[in-house]
Amino acid sequence: MKNKTLAAWLAFLGGPLGLHRFYLYGATDMLAWLLPLPTALGLYGLERAQKHGLDDPLSWVLIPLLGFTISGCALTAIVYALTPTEKWNAQFNPTALPNAVAGQTQWVTIGAVVLSLLIGATVLMSSIVFSFQHYFEFQIEEARKISQ
């Protein structure tokens, strides 16, 4: 039996590593194996920014990958948590009754929704702002080079 609450918390807390996909679909799920890739690239971007400063163009590209991955996993947690019980059990617990306990929404499930919405939206907006700010700063710098 695949528990909806556990899946939502795994998507929120361990989503960038693909833990929710491993839980729901098993070790043969290709997306579960691919999710750590943008996470690792984003962490590498953070490391580059600490080492080379925020003027490093490669870190401008890599850091938002981490943010978008975290935001996407937070959205996945929200979708899992708000899936109706009957639909959840039909998809992930096909041998169980439509109203089985594993697919029901608990208060802990709602906690995953609240935190996913809070953290996911914050990370998404921060990633977008970071990307656009550095992109426009780069464009201004290039325009200055052309004008000289």
trRosetta pair geometry for C-beta under 8 A, 3 or more apart (Angstrom, degrees):
i j d omega theta_ij theta_ji phi_ij phi_ji
1 93 5.2 27 -134 -112 70 125
1 96 6.2 72 -112 -61 103 141
1 100 6.9 -129 -138 144 126 140
1 102 4.1 -148 167 -67 114 159
2 6 7.8 -132 -177 67 60 112
2 7 6.3 43 167 -53 100 126
2 23 7.1 122 -139 145 101 91
2 24 5.8 71 -149 -117 146 70
2 88 8.0 -136 92 170 101 94
2 92 3.9 -80 58 158 136 124
2 93 5.9 -150 34 -54 81 89
2 102 6.4 108 75 161 37 130
3 6 4.0 66 83 15 112 111
3 7 6.5 177 90 -13 57 85
3 102 4.8 -105 -96 -153 59 83
4 7 5.7 -57 -146 38 30 112
4 8 6.3 31 156 -21 66 105
4 80 6.2 174 -162 162 78 89
4 81 6.8 124 157 -112 101 42
4 83 6.7 -144 -135 61 126 107
4 85 7.8 -101 -22 -111 155 62
4 88 5.1 -14 -81 -161 122 157
4 92 7.9 149 -75 54 74 146
4 102 6.7 124 -8 150 79 61
4 103 5.2 82 -31 -138 123 43
4 104 7.1 -176 34 53 130 26
4 105 6.9 -63 102 -82 141 58
4 109 6.3 18 114 -115 100 135
5 8 5.8 -54 -149 34 30 110
5 9 6.5 22 156 -11 64 107
5 81 7.5 59 -108 -114 50 85
5 105 7.7 132 -70 -135 90 42
5 106 5.5 -11 -78 35 140 112
5 108 5.4 53 -158 94 133 106
5 109 4.4 -99 -103 -75 86 91
5 112 7.0 163 -155 -6 65 139
6 9 5.9 -59 -147 42 31 106
6 10 6.1 31 155 -19 67 108
6 23 6.9 -146 127 -179 106 153
7 10 5.7 -54 -143 38 29 111
7 11 6.3 31 156 -21 63 106
7 20 5.5 87 -164 -149 68 99
7 23 6.0 -167 -104 102 76 133
7 24 5.8 60 -123 -65 123 111
7 80 4.9 -137 114 -173 108 146
7 92 7.7 -80 -55 -124 157 171
8 11 5.8 -54 -149 35 29 111
8 12 6.4 23 154 -14 63 108
8 77 4.7 90 -165 -162 68 78
8 78 7.8 93 -144 -64 106 18
8 80 4.4 -168 -82 94 77 116
8 81 4.0 68 -114 -64 148 93
8 109 5.7 90 38 -143 155 77
8 112 4.1 108 132 119 116 158
8 113 7.3 -35 -174 -54 140 68
8 116 7.6 -96 179 -35 94 144
9 12 5.6 -55 -144 40 34 109
9 13 5.8 6 167 4 71 114
9 77 7.2 85 -71 -139 18 120
9 108 7.7 -27 -55 152 127 102
9 112 5.1 -110 -74 -98 67 129
10 13 6.5 -64 -127 53 24 90
10 14 5.1 -41 -164 50 66 108
10 15 7.0 118 134 -62 58 67
10 19 4.7 -127 -173 111 103 105
10 20 4.0 148 108 -81 104 76
10 23 5.4 64 96 -1 174 150
11 14 7.6 -41 -73 63 10 65
11 15 4.4 45 -171 -81 48 113
11 19 7.9 -148 -73 75 34 84
11 20 3.8 27 -72 -58 71 161
11 73 5.4 -171 175 -177 73 81
11 74 7.7 148 133 -96 93 20
11 76 4.5 -133 -168 104 134 104
11 77 3.8 -179 93 -74 112 78
11 80 5.7 149 2 7 150 143
11 112 8.0 81 59 178 94 128
11 116 7.7 18 103 -107 100 137
12 15 6.3 52 -48 -18 7 118
12 73 6.7 151 -105 135 25 95
12 74 5.9 58 -121 -112 75 62
12 77 4.0 50 -55 -89 86 164
12 112 5.4 -158 -14 -158 147 93
12 115 6.3 73 -171 98 149 109
12 116 4.8 -104 -105 -82 115 100
12 119 7.6 97 -164 59 101 134
13 19 7.7 -35 88 56 79 143
14 17 5.1 -56 -176 49 80 109
14 18 7.7 -54 142 59 88 29
14 19 3.2 6 121 21 129 141
14 20 6.7 153 82 -29 90 75
15 18 7.4 47 -171 -72 36 22
15 19 6.9 -83 -69 41 28 85
15 20 5.6 -3 -99 5 73 121
15 35 7.2 -112 161 -178 58 145
15 69 7.8 174 119 157 96 80
15 70 7.4 118 80 -132 114 44
15 72 7.6 -166 148 95 132 73
15 73 2.5 136 125 -161 146 133
15 74 7.3 -153 38 -44 159 43
15 76 6.1 149 -132 60 136 128
15 77 6.7 -98 -56 -44 138 103
16 35 6.3 -177 -171 158 32 103
16 36 7.1 87 146 -104 68 52
16 38 7.9 -108 -152 85 91 86
16 39 4.0 117 169 -95 107 132
16 66 7.4 27 -138 -152 144 69
16 69 4.9 82 -118 134 95 116
16 70 5.7 -20 -61 -81 123 65
16 73 5.6 -102 -49 -17 61 154
17 35 6.6 84 151 107 9 113
17 36 5.3 31 -134 -85 55 98
17 39 6.6 -69 -72 44 55 171
18 21 4.7 -51 -169 42 81 116
18 22 5.9 85 131 -25 89 96
18 29 7.7 179 -178 96 118 115
18 31 7.0 171 -128 124 113 65
18 32 3.7 122 175 -160 124 61
18 33 6.6 136 -175 -47 177 20
18 34 7.6 119 -81 54 137 46
18 35 3.7 153 -65 47 94 130
18 36 6.0 -72 -4 -33 111 84
19 22 5.7 -53 -148 36 34 111
19 23 6.3 37 153 -22 66 106
19 32 8.0 120 -54 -149 11 103
20 23 5.5 -52 -148 35 33 115
20 24 6.2 15 160 -6 67 111
20 73 7.4 151 16 -152 133 98
20 76 6.7 153 86 127 157 130
20 77 7.6 -140 -78 -82 159 76
20 80 7.4 -115 -166 -51 138 159
21 24 6.2 -62 -138 46 28 98
21 25 5.5 -27 -179 32 68 115
21 29 4.9 -151 160 113 104 149
21 31 5.5 -137 -139 94 157 95
21 32 3.4 -160 101 -81 121 95
21 35 6.7 156 12 -14 140 141
22 25 7.2 -72 -112 59 15 74
22 26 6.9 -6 -161 180 51 9
22 27 6.3 30 -140 -85 92 54
22 29 6.7 -148 -86 42 44 122
22 32 4.8 128 -56 -162 71 147
24 29 7.9 54 79 -57 79 159
24 92 6.2 -68 -146 -120 95 123
25 28 7.4 -108 141 67 91 72
25 29 3.8 82 102 -69 127 133
25 32 6.6 -165 66 -31 114 128
26 29 6.1 134 67 -21 58 95
27 32 7.6 -117 -135 88 32 144
29 32 4.1 72 90 1 109 114
29 33 7.1 166 96 -9 62 83
30 33 5.8 -61 -156 39 38 108
30 34 6.2 29 151 -16 72 112
31 34 5.5 -60 -140 43 35 108
31 35 6.3 53 159 -41 68 96
32 35 6.2 -36 -147 10 27 116
33 36 7.5 -55 -176 22 35 101
34 37 5.5 -39 -171 9 58 122
35 38 7.3 -59 -165 36 41 93
35 39 6.7 36 148 -14 69 116
35 69 7.0 130 -166 -156 79 117
35 73 7.8 86 -159 -77 130 116
36 39 5.1 -66 -150 46 44 119
36 40 5.8 46 155 -25 79 105
37 40 6.0 -55 -146 34 26 107
37 41 6.5 23 156 -15 62 107
38 41 5.4 -53 -142 40 38 113
38 42 6.1 42 157 -22 68 104
38 65 4.3 -137 -168 172 95 108
38 66 7.0 -176 144 -75 81 42
38 68 7.3 -63 158 76 143 98
38 69 4.7 167 102 -64 118 132
39 42 5.8 -56 -150 36 28 111
39 43 6.5 26 153 -16 63 106
39 65 7.8 -139 -67 130 22 96
39 66 6.1 79 -136 -118 47 76
39 69 5.3 -136 -71 115 74 161
40 43 5.7 -54 -147 38 33 111
40 44 6.3 37 151 -21 65 104
41 44 5.5 -51 -149 35 33 115
41 45 6.5 40 149 -22 63 101
41 62 5.1 -129 155 -146 84 98
41 65 5.1 -14 93 91 110 156
41 66 7.5 -156 84 -52 66 81
42 45 5.4 -48 -151 31 35 116
42 46 6.7 38 149 -18 64 99
42 62 5.8 175 -105 159 37 75
42 63 5.9 81 -152 -138 77 27
42 64 7.4 -123 -115 72 105 21
42 65 4.3 -146 -67 83 95 87
42 66 2.2 159 157 -46 151 93
42 67 6.9 176 -143 -7 140 57
42 69 6.5 -137 -13 20 147 125
43 46 5.5 -46 -151 32 38 114
43 47 6.5 40 149 -19 64 102
43 66 6.2 117 -45 -91 56 135
44 47 5.5 -51 -150 36 35 114
44 48 6.4 37 150 -20 66 104
44 62 5.9 -79 82 176 87 150
45 48 5.6 -52 -146 36 33 112
45 49 6.4 34 154 -20 65 104
45 58 7.0 -146 -116 130 83 75
45 59 4.5 130 -167 -141 79 62
45 60 7.9 -143 -159 14 122 15
45 61 7.1 -145 -109 77 132 56
45 62 2.6 -178 -69 99 122 109
45 63 4.1 -144 126 -54 132 61
45 65 6.9 132 -5 35 143 104
45 66 6.8 -147 49 -10 119 116
46 49 5.6 -53 -148 35 32 112
46 50 6.5 30 153 -17 64 104
46 59 7.4 122 -69 -149 19 108
46 62 7.9 -120 -17 112 53 107
46 63 6.0 106 -64 -109 67 92
46 66 7.0 -5 -32 2 112 161
47 50 5.8 -56 -151 36 32 109
47 51 6.2 22 154 -13 66 112
48 51 5.7 -62 -142 44 31 107
48 52 5.5 -15 175 21 72 114
48 56 5.3 -142 146 119 105 159
48 58 6.0 -63 147 91 164 106
48 59 4.3 -158 92 -73 111 106
48 62 6.9 78 31 52 132 143
49 52 6.9 -65 -115 58 20 79
49 53 6.9 -42 -167 136 55 13
49 54 5.6 31 -153 -91 101 58
49 56 6.1 -145 -94 44 54 121
49 59 4.1 141 -62 -172 86 155
49 63 6.4 31 -33 -66 140 130
52 55 7.2 -110 138 66 90 75
52 56 4.0 79 98 -64 128 130
52 59 7.0 -177 63 -21 113 132
53 56 6.3 138 71 -21 60 91
54 59 7.1 -115 -134 91 45 135
54 134 7.3 -129 167 -99 97 121
56 59 4.3 65 89 7 110 111
56 60 7.3 -175 97 -17 60 80
57 60 5.4 -47 -157 22 43 118
57 61 7.1 34 152 -14 68 100
57 134 8.0 160 -122 160 57 121
57 138 6.9 80 -109 -105 104 137
58 61 5.9 -57 -158 36 39 107
58 62 6.1 23 153 -11 72 115
59 62 5.7 -62 -134 46 36 104
59 63 5.6 39 170 -29 74 108
60 63 6.8 -43 -131 27 18 107
60 64 7.7 12 166 -8 48 105
60 130 7.6 -168 -141 147 68 90
60 131 6.9 113 178 -125 84 56
60 134 4.3 -149 -124 119 124 149
60 135 7.2 148 171 -59 135 66
60 138 7.6 -34 -59 -40 179 135
61 64 7.2 -73 -171 34 26 102
61 65 7.5 31 144 -27 61 106
62 65 5.6 -49 -163 18 44 119
62 66 7.5 40 150 -15 68 96
63 66 6.1 -52 -166 29 42 109
63 67 6.8 35 145 -12 70 107
63 127 7.4 -168 126 -129 82 83
63 130 6.3 -84 106 136 127 147
64 67 5.1 -56 -147 42 47 114
64 68 5.8 43 157 -19 78 104
64 127 4.4 112 -134 -171 79 101
64 128 7.7 92 -131 -70 121 33
64 130 6.3 -175 -73 83 93 113
64 131 4.8 27 -68 -66 148 115
65 68 6.0 -56 -142 40 27 106
65 69 6.2 29 157 -20 62 109
66 69 5.8 -58 -148 36 28 111
66 70 6.4 26 156 -17 64 107
66 127 7.8 -165 76 -103 66 123
67 70 5.8 -55 -147 37 30 109
67 71 6.2 27 156 -16 65 109
67 123 5.0 -170 -151 167 82 90
67 124 6.6 147 159 -96 100 32
67 126 6.3 -140 -133 85 140 90
67 127 2.9 174 111 -76 150 129
67 130 7.4 146 -16 36 160 134
68 71 5.6 -53 -142 40 33 112
68 72 6.1 36 157 -22 65 106
68 124 7.2 74 -105 -117 53 74
68 127 5.8 -172 -48 143 70 163
69 72 5.8 -53 -145 36 28 111
69 73 6.4 25 156 -15 62 107
70 73 5.9 -59 -150 39 29 108
70 74 6.4 32 151 -21 64 105
70 119 7.5 -89 157 140 114 102
70 120 6.9 -163 133 -114 78 65
70 123 4.8 -65 96 144 125 162
71 74 5.6 -52 -148 34 33 113
71 75 6.5 34 152 -18 65 103
71 120 4.8 109 -136 -165 60 80
71 121 7.7 99 -131 -74 102 23
71 123 5.2 -157 -64 92 88 105
71 124 3.8 94 -115 -71 147 96
71 127 7.0 -110 -20 17 133 141
72 75 5.6 -52 -150 35 33 112
72 76 6.4 38 149 -21 64 104
73 76 5.3 -47 -147 34 37 117
73 77 6.6 44 150 -23 64 98
73 120 7.8 -152 75 -104 60 111
74 77 5.6 -48 -152 31 34 114
74 78 6.7 36 148 -19 63 101
74 116 4.1 162 -165 -165 82 83
74 117 7.3 166 162 -62 115 24
74 119 5.9 -159 -107 86 142 90
74 120 2.6 -162 103 -79 152 123
74 121 7.9 -124 117 -22 148 53
74 123 7.3 141 -8 41 145 126
75 78 5.6 -51 -152 33 36 113
75 79 6.4 36 151 -18 67 104
75 116 7.4 170 -58 163 23 117
75 120 6.1 153 -44 -173 65 152
76 79 5.6 -52 -147 36 33 111
76 80 6.3 35 154 -19 66 104
77 80 5.8 -52 -146 37 31 112
77 81 6.2 26 157 -17 65 110
77 112 5.5 -123 170 161 116 108
77 113 7.3 -168 128 -90 92 45
77 116 4.2 -158 83 -98 124 150
77 120 7.8 -166 43 -52 112 137
78 81 5.9 -60 -145 39 28 108
78 82 6.1 6 163 -2 65 115
78 113 5.4 87 -121 -132 73 77
78 116 5.0 -161 -53 105 86 137
78 117 6.3 87 -90 -63 129 83
78 120 7.5 -94 -26 23 121 160
79 82 6.3 -70 -140 47 24 96
79 83 6.6 46 156 -50 62 95
80 83 5.9 -41 -157 -2 30 117
80 88 7.9 81 -164 -112 65 115
81 105 6.8 85 -180 -123 71 103
81 109 4.8 160 -145 175 98 92
81 110 7.1 146 173 -84 130 33
81 112 5.2 -178 -78 85 142 113
81 113 4.6 -145 99 -63 152 97
81 116 7.6 174 5 19 139 145
82 105 7.8 35 -109 -98 35 138
82 113 6.6 88 -50 -105 95 131
83 87 5.4 -119 177 87 95 114
83 88 4.7 116 113 -66 120 97
83 91 8.0 -65 175 29 147 136
83 103 7.8 -80 103 -164 103 97
84 87 4.6 81 65 13 90 106
84 88 6.8 -159 90 -10 42 88
85 88 5.8 -57 -146 36 28 111
85 89 6.2 18 162 -11 66 109
85 98 7.2 93 120 154 91 68
85 99 5.8 45 129 -126 136 57
85 100 7.7 -180 177 51 104 54
85 103 4.3 118 -154 119 67 104
85 104 5.2 13 -109 -91 125 54
85 105 7.0 -111 -64 -12 94 80
86 89 6.1 -60 -146 42 27 104
86 90 6.2 28 156 -21 64 110
86 98 4.4 9 -124 -176 85 105
86 99 6.9 -21 -77 -70 77 62
86 103 7.5 144 -44 124 15 148
87 90 5.7 -56 -145 37 29 112
87 91 6.3 19 160 -12 65 110
88 91 6.2 -68 -151 41 25 102
88 92 5.9 -30 176 29 67 111
88 93 7.3 27 130 19 74 102
88 102 7.8 -151 127 112 118 80
88 103 3.7 160 90 -144 120 111
89 92 6.9 -73 -119 59 23 75
89 93 4.4 -50 -147 65 67 107
89 94 7.6 140 153 -82 63 27
89 96 5.1 -101 -160 81 112 112
89 97 7.1 -28 168 93 155 40
89 98 5.5 159 77 -143 136 35
89 99 7.4 -106 -2 -49 158 12
89 100 5.1 131 -115 33 137 105
89 102 6.9 116 -97 75 91 96
89 103 4.1 -98 -50 -20 88 154
90 93 7.8 -1 -22 64 13 64
90 94 6.4 42 -164 -105 39 69
90 98 6.8 12 -55 -118 90 82
91 94 7.6 -67 153 -64 3 84
92 102 8.0 -126 101 127 111 122
92 103 7.4 152 60 -88 107 105
93 96 3.9 -7 147 18 116 125
93 100 5.9 -100 117 59 150 148
93 102 5.6 118 -56 79 156 135
93 103 6.3 -130 28 -44 131 113
96 100 3.8 -23 160 -38 128 157
96 102 6.6 -94 -122 35 177 121
96 103 7.6 162 95 -10 141 115
97 100 4.9 135 59 -57 77 85
99 103 7.7 -130 -152 69 26 111
99 104 7.3 45 -176 -73 68 103
100 103 5.7 76 71 16 82 99
100 104 7.6 -139 102 -25 43 92
101 104 5.5 -50 -151 12 42 120
105 109 4.7 -126 -153 78 69 149
105 110 6.9 75 172 -49 106 84
106 109 4.9 112 51 -2 65 100
106 110 7.5 -125 101 0 43 84
107 110 5.5 -50 -152 35 41 113
107 111 6.6 51 146 -25 66 98
108 111 5.3 -44 -154 27 38 120
108 112 7.0 43 147 -20 62 96
109 112 5.7 -48 -160 29 37 113
109 113 6.9 39 143 -19 64 100
110 113 5.3 -47 -153 32 41 116
110 114 6.4 42 150 -20 69 102
111 114 5.7 -52 -146 35 33 110
111 115 6.3 23 160 -8 67 108
112 115 6.2 -59 -142 45 28 104
112 116 5.8 30 159 -21 65 113
113 116 5.8 -60 -143 39 24 111
113 117 6.2 23 159 -19 63 109
114 117 6.0 -58 -150 36 25 109
114 118 6.3 21 155 -15 63 111
115 118 5.6 -56 -143 40 32 111
115 119 5.8 14 167 -3 70 113
116 119 6.4 -59 -131 49 23 96
116 120 5.1 20 171 -16 63 124
117 120 6.1 -51 -120 44 17 108
117 121 6.0 14 173 -14 57 114
118 121 6.6 -67 -150 36 14 102
118 122 6.5 8 158 -13 56 115
119 122 5.8 -62 -148 40 29 112
119 123 6.1 23 159 -16 67 110
120 123 6.0 -58 -143 39 27 106
120 124 6.1 27 158 -19 64 110
121 124 5.7 -55 -143 38 29 112
121 125 6.2 24 161 -13 65 108
122 125 6.2 -59 -146 40 25 104
122 126 6.2 24 157 -17 63 112
123 126 5.7 -57 -144 40 29 112
123 127 6.2 31 157 -22 65 107
124 127 5.9 -57 -149 34 27 110
124 128 6.5 24 155 -16 63 106
125 128 5.8 -54 -147 37 33 110
125 129 6.2 31 156 -17 66 108
126 129 5.8 -55 -144 39 30 110
126 130 6.1 33 156 -21 65 108
127 130 5.7 -53 -144 36 29 113
127 131 6.3 28 157 -19 63 108
128 131 5.9 -57 -149 36 28 110
128 132 6.3 16 161 -9 65 110
129 132 6.2 -61 -142 43 27 102
129 133 5.9 28 161 -22 65 112
130 133 6.1 -58 -143 35 22 110
130 134 6.5 9 165 -6 60 111
131 134 6.5 -71 -153 42 23 99
131 135 6.1 21 156 -20 64 114
132 135 5.5 -56 -140 38 31 113
132 136 6.1 24 164 -14 68 108
133 136 6.3 -63 -149 40 24 102
133 137 6.3 24 155 -17 63 110
134 137 5.5 -50 -141 38 35 114
134 138 6.2 40 156 -22 64 104
135 138 5.7 -56 -154 34 29 113
135 139 6.5 29 150 -19 64 105
136 139 5.4 -48 -144 35 38 113
136 140 6.4 40 155 -20 66 102
137 140 5.8 -52 -148 35 32 111
137 141 6.4 32 153 -18 64 107
138 141 5.7 -56 -149 37 31 112
138 142 6.4 29 154 -17 65 107
139 142 5.8 -55 -146 39 31 110
139 143 6.3 33 153 -21 64 106
140 143 5.6 -54 -148 36 32 112
140 144 6.5 36 152 -21 64 102
141 144 5.7 -50 -152 32 33 113
141 145 6.7 35 150 -20 63 102
142 145 5.6 -49 -151 32 36 114
142 146 6.5 35 151 -19 66 103
143 146 5.7 -53 -148 36 34 111
143 147 6.2 30 155 -18 66 109
144 147 5.8 -58 -143 39 30 108
144 148 6.5 30 159 -26 64 106
145 148 6.2 -58 -152 27 29 110
